[in-house]
């Protein structure tokens, strides 16, 4: 493939963040390095400037740091509570727990976008922000809708009756 890469096409059901901000996703090993820099650990010395740059970009509003469901599950594997706390402190400082929706949500939205091309009526599912707050933002659309005619909503109504 030569030349310019193809333009990204986003499903209409995914609400994207502003074009004025760069969304930054870091793997857990990078969060660990930033946490080490934050607490003055010798292994973090080479990441002090990076941590300062991350704080500056967040403060300037030019970067939005995000987490994913993977971060939540990987953090559970860290046995040392002090290390978990140090990592989560840096995550909170930089992300305020902004979290990407799950891959499943993105794939469902992509599928709905393709089906909308053939359907006689557009999807009635709500627009979902690509970035939410905390682990609930990772839920699938049908799990987020309470009693709006979805399969899960109908089951909840039956359970309450």
Secondary structure, DSSP 8 states (H G I E B T S, - for coil): --SS-------TTEE---TTSEEEE--HHHHHHHHHHHHT-GGGGGGHHHHHHHHHHHHHTSEEEEB-HHHHHHHHT---HHHHHHHHHHHHHHHTTEEE--HHHHHHHHHHHHHHHH-SS---S--EESEEESGGGGS-HHHH--SSS-HHHHHHHHHH-
